[in-house]
Amino acid sequence: MELGFFTNYSTSIYKGVDSGVESLPFLSYDSDNFFLQGTSIGYHASKEIDFSLNYNESFFDPSNSDNNNMKKLDERHGGLTAKSAIELGILKVELEQDLSGKSDGFSANSLISVPLYHGSYTLIGSIGYTYNSEKLSQHLYSVSMVESARTSGAIATHTSKSTSYMSYGVSIIKPLSKNFTVTTDLTHIRFSDSVEASPIVTKNNKTAVEVILIYSF
């Protein structure tokens, strides 16, 4: 079992939202059959295959934007999802389906992680590709006629098609003692042109830094 605390800093692609910081404690437990990781609970079907239920927080909160018209839009809520994952060596493939009814969409993700150094610390590089279905993309980036009307047309209506993005990451894992470990993750994401086509999006990339302190029992 592990207890931890993480802090995440991330820039945003949404108009009027510069960046955000989130800090939370978490609990992690992993056995031969079941696991708990933060807001995820799951089952190990085999050494390579996992199934889990996950809770995702809000993707966009209008109150976080300093743009008056963006403040008039609906929140892009997260919610409960079901995820299946298969890990084969350096390759991990995931399929995640919305169960909350917020979007009824799904995402598919593939990630390659390669150890670059192992000594007093461990360095891991990664590259990933994520596909978001049309329903999920519409939830994230579309603007309805009702929303547009609230802004008196300042934000035009928009219907998003399916979208995707590439992620590039570096992780540093550093043991501090027998029980304490600190992990630092740096991730850069570049979105497809179909994301930037949305009138509520201002750029096609964002960067996140996450620091996790873990105490292992």
N, C-alpha and C positions, 0 to 999 in steps of 0.2 A: 504494500500500500504506500501511496505517496501523497503528501500534502504540498501544495505549491501556491505561488502567487505570481501572476503575470501582469505585465504592463505592455500595452500595444499602442503605438503611434502610427497613424496612417493618414496619408493625404486622400483627397476625394476627387472624383470626376464630376460630381454634381455641381451645378451652378450655384455660386454663393457659399459653398462649403469648402473651406480651405483645408482643414485637417481635423483630426479628432484623436483623443487619448482615452483609453479604457484601461482600468486596473481592477482586477478581481482575484479573489482566492479560488482555489479549486481542489477537488479531491480526485485521485486516480487509484483505481484498483484493477488488477489483472490476474486472472486465474487461467487454468487450462481451458475452461469453457466460457466464462463470462468476463466482461470488462466494463468498467465505468471510467470515463474520461471527461471531466468537466460536465458539459450538458449532453453527453452522449452515453448511452447504455447499449451494450451489444453482446453478441454471441459468437464465439469462435466455432465455425462449422468444421474447420480443419486448420492446419498450420498456415495455409495460404488464403483461406476464405473467411470473411467476417460479414455479419449482418448486424445492423444497429439502427436505433431510433435516435434522432438528434433534434435539438432545439436551436434554431438560428434566430439571432436577434434582428431588429429592424435593419433593412438595407438603406433606407433613406428616411430621415425624420425632418419634415419641413421646418421645424423650429430651430434646426441647426444651421439653416441657410440665412445669410445676411441680405438675400435678395427678396424684396417685398412680394414679388409675384410668385416666387418659389414657395414662400410661406403659405400660400393659398392652395397648394396642391395636397393631394391625399398622401398619407404616409405609405411607404413601400414596406409593409410588414414582413417579418420573417415568419417563423412558426415551426411546427413539427414536420420532420421529414424522415423517410426511410432510406437507408443507404446499404448497398452491397459493395464489398471491396475484395479484390483479389490481388495478392502480392506475389510476384515471381522474381526473386532476385532483386535487381535494382529497379524493376518496373512495378508500379502500382496503378491499378485501374479501378475507378469508382463510378458507380451509378447512383444518383440521389433523386428521389421523387418526393414532391411536396404532398403532404397528407393533411395540411391545415385548411385547404381550400382557398388560400390566399392567391395562388397562381395556378394550381393543378399542373404545373410544369415540372420539368426534370432537367438535370445537368449530368453530363458525362465528363469525367476527368481522367487523364493519364499523366503520370509523373515518373520521371527517371531521376533517381538519387544516386550519386556516386561519391564514395568516400575519397577525399583528396589528401588527407593527412590524419595520422593517428599517433599520438605521443602523449605529452602532458595535457593535450586537449585533442578533440576530434573535429575535423573540418569536413563538411559535406556540401557538395554542390548539387543543384537540382534544376531541372527544366520541365515545365508542364504545359499541357494544352487542355483547355476546358471549353466544352460546347454547351450553350444554354438553349433549351428548346424555345420555340416561338412563344408559347404561353408564359414561360418564366421571363423571357426577354420583354414581353409586353408589360408584365407586372413591374419590371424594373425601370423601363425606359419609355413606355408609351405615355401619351397625354390624351385623356378623354375629352370629348366635347364639353362636358360639364366642368372639368378642371380648367380648360381653356377659357370658358365663359367667365369663370371667377376672376380671371386675370384681364378681362375685357379684350381678349385676343392677343395680349402681349406675349403669351406663350402659346404657340400654335398647336393644334391637334397633331398627334403623331401616332402611327401604328408601327411598332417595331416588328421586324422579322427575327428569326433566330440569330443569335450572336455568339461570339467566341472571344477567347483571350489566351495569350501566352504568358506564362509566369517564369521568372528566373530567380533562383534563390541561393543563398549561402547560409549555412547553419554552423555555429561554433558551440560545441559542448565541452564545458570545462568543469571537472570535479573540483570542489573546494575542500572537501573532507570526505570521510567515509560515508557520511549521510547526505551531505549537501552537494547539489549540482546546479550550475547556472547554464542556461542555454540562451543564445542570442540568434535570432532569425532575421535576416534581411531579405525582403522580397520585392521585386519590381514586376509590375504587371502592365502589359500592353494590350489594349482592347482592339477589336476589329473595327473597321470603318462604319459598320452598321450600328455600333454603339454611339460613336461620335455624331452620327446623323440625328440623334435625338436632341430636341431643343432644350432639354433639361441637363444636358451634358456639355461640359466646356473643354474637355481634353480627352486624349485617348490613352492615358497612362496614369498610374499611381504607384506609390512606394510605401511599404510598411516595415516597421522595425518592432520586433517583439522580444522582450526579455522575460525569461521564466526562471524563477528560483524554486527548486524542488528539494524537499526533505523526504528521504526514503527510509521507511521503517525496516 
